[in-house]
């Protein structure tokens, strides 16, 4: 949300969020400035300041936009197993159009202990994803495409395992931990019935 009472028009908002994504993916949080965002934006830096008082105000709005991207990505008419698989794919890789999605989120998550606005938004995101995962697991168990299991505990374990593996790959510069973890999740936690 803007720190001011001014709300950007939808096209300006989307263009600014895309510019923020590109700048954050390129520069990381530590080197990110409103100037670097403006360099990726079709508008001016003064237009950014018109709507957002600071870099962190803009980034809080950007976090909202990233987290909103998750909602509506899983088709309601998909089978429970298809929804579960799509959720796991999203949790692991994010949207196809944004290959740096999770790395950008990682940059912002690292700031959450120091920024309550970021922490609040990220906590809501985790709750929403975990709830969607629990529902998909419950439905897959109910229709027999997944063996019986505790949906809440399974969702927590799956989400934490994938997140931890992705973080390990980022921090250590490896590229196999996420894929190995997804394989373990498929075999040990979420096998086909």
C-alpha positions in Angstrom: 0.0 0.0 0.0 1.2 3.5 -0.6 2.4 5.4 2.4 0.6 8.4 1.1 -3.2 8.6 0.6 -2.5 8.6 -3.1 -3.2 5.4 -5.0 -1.5 4.9 -8.4 -3.6 4.1 -11.4 -3.6 0.3 -12.2 -1.2 0.6 -15.1 1.2 2.8 -13.2 1.1 0.5 -10.2 1.7 -2.6 -12.4 4.6 -0.9 -14.2 6.1 0.3 -11.0 5.8 -3.2 -9.4 7.5 -4.8 -12.5 10.3 -2.2 -12.3 10.7 -2.9 -8.6 11.0 -6.6 -9.3 13.6 -6.1 -12.0 15.7 -3.7 -9.9 15.5 -5.9 -6.8 16.5 -9.0 -8.9 19.4 -7.1 -10.4 20.7 -5.2 -7.4 19.5 -7.1 -4.3 18.1 -5.3 -1.3 21.3 -3.8 0.0 22.1 -2.0 -3.2 18.5 -1.2 -4.2 17.6 2.5 -4.4 14.6 4.5 -5.6 17.0 5.7 -8.3 17.7 2.1 -9.5 14.0 1.4 -9.5 13.3 4.5 -11.5 15.9 3.4 -14.0 13.7 0.3 -14.6 10.4 2.3 -14.5 8.7 4.0 -17.4 7.9 7.0 -15.2 10.1 9.3 -13.2 11.6 9.0 -9.7 9.4 12.0 -8.7 6.3 9.9 -9.7 7.5 7.1 -7.4 7.9 9.7 -4.5 4.4 11.0 -5.3 3.0 7.6 -4.4 5.5 6.2 -1.9 7.4 8.1 0.8 10.4 5.7 1.0 12.0 2.7 -0.5 10.5 0.5 2.2 7.0 1.9 1.7 7.4 0.9 -2.0 8.8 -2.5 -1.1 5.9 -3.1 1.3 3.5 -2.5 -1.6 5.7 -4.6 -3.8 5.5 -7.5 -1.3 1.8 -7.2 -1.3 1.8 -7.5 -5.1 4.0 -10.5 -5.0 1.9 -12.2 -2.4 -1.3 -11.4 -4.3 0.2 -13.1 -7.3 -0.1 -16.4 -5.4 -3.9 -16.0 -5.0 -5.8 -17.3 -7.9 -2.9 -19.2 -9.5 -4.3 -22.6 -8.7 -7.4 -23.5 -10.7 -10.4 -24.3 -8.6 -11.7 -26.9 -11.2 -8.4 -28.9 -11.1 -8.4 -32.3 -9.3 -7.1 -32.3 -5.7 -3.9 -34.0 -6.9 -3.4 -31.5 -9.7 -4.0 -28.6 -7.2 -1.5 -30.2 -4.8 1.1 -30.6 -7.5 0.6 -27.1 -8.8 0.9 -25.7 -5.3 4.2 -27.6 -4.7 5.5 -26.3 -8.1 4.6 -22.7 -7.1 6.1 -23.1 -3.7 9.3 -24.5 -5.3 9.7 -22.3 -8.3 7.2 -19.4 -8.3 5.5 -18.1 -11.5 7.1 -19.0 -14.8 7.1 -15.4 -15.9 9.3 -14.4 -12.8 12.3 -16.7 -12.6 13.8 -14.6 -9.8 10.5 -14.6 -7.8 11.8 -16.6 -4.8 15.2 -15.0 -4.8 13.5 -11.6 -4.7 11.3 -12.8 -1.8 14.4 -14.2 -0.1 16.0 -10.7 -0.2 12.9 -9.2 1.5 12.6 -12.0 4.0 16.1 -11.3 5.2 14.9 -7.8 6.1 11.8 -9.1 8.0 13.4 -9.3 11.4 14.2 -5.5 11.1 11.0 -4.5 9.3 7.7 -5.3 11.0 5.8 -4.3 7.8 7.7 -7.0 5.8 7.3 -9.5 8.6 3.5 -9.0 8.8 3.1 -9.5 5.1 5.4 -12.5 4.9 3.6 -14.2 7.8 0.3 -13.7 6.1 1.7 -15.2 3.0 3.0 -18.3 4.8 -0.3 -18.8 6.5 -2.2 -18.5 3.2 0.1 -21.0 1.4 0.1 -23.4 4.2 -3.7 -23.3 4.3 -4.0 -23.9 0.6 -1.6 -26.8 0.9 -3.5 -28.3 3.9 -6.8 -28.0 1.9 -5.2 -29.7 -1.2 -3.8 -32.5 1.0 -7.1 -33.0 2.7 -8.9 -33.2 -0.6 -6.4 -35.5 -2.1 -6.7 -37.9 0.9 -10.5 -37.7 0.7 -10.6 -38.7 -3.0 -8.0 -41.4 -2.5 -5.2 -39.9 -4.6 -3.0 -39.6 -1.5 -2.6 -42.0 1.4 -4.1 -41.0 4.7 -2.0 -38.4 6.7 -2.3 -35.4 8.9 -2.8 -32.5 6.5 -1.6 -29.8 8.9 1.7 -31.5 9.8 2.3 -32.6 6.3 1.8 -29.1 4.9 4.2 -27.7 7.5 6.8 -30.3 6.7 6.5 -29.9 2.9 6.5 -26.1 3.0 9.5 -26.0 5.4 11.5 -28.6 3.5 11.1 -26.8 0.2 11.8 -23.4 1.7 14.9 -24.7 3.5 16.2 -26.4 0.4 15.8 -23.3 -1.7 17.5 -21.2 0.9 20.4 -23.7 1.1 20.8 -23.4 -2.7 20.8 -19.6 -2.5 23.2 -19.3 0.4 25.6 -22.0 -0.7 25.4 -21.3 -4.4 24.3 -24.9 -5.1 21.6 -25.9 -7.5 20.6 -29.4 -6.5 19.2 -29.2 -3.0 15.7 -28.0 -4.1 15.3 -30.8 -6.7 16.6 -33.4 -4.3 14.1 -32.2 -1.7 11.2 -32.2 -4.2 12.1 -35.8 -5.0 12.1 -36.7 -1.3 8.8 -35.0 -0.8 7.3 -36.8 -3.7 8.6 -40.2 -2.5 8.3 -39.9 1.2 5.5 -37.5 2.0 3.2 -37.2 -1.1 3.4 -40.4 -3.1 0.7 -41.3 -5.6 -1.7 -43.8 -4.0 
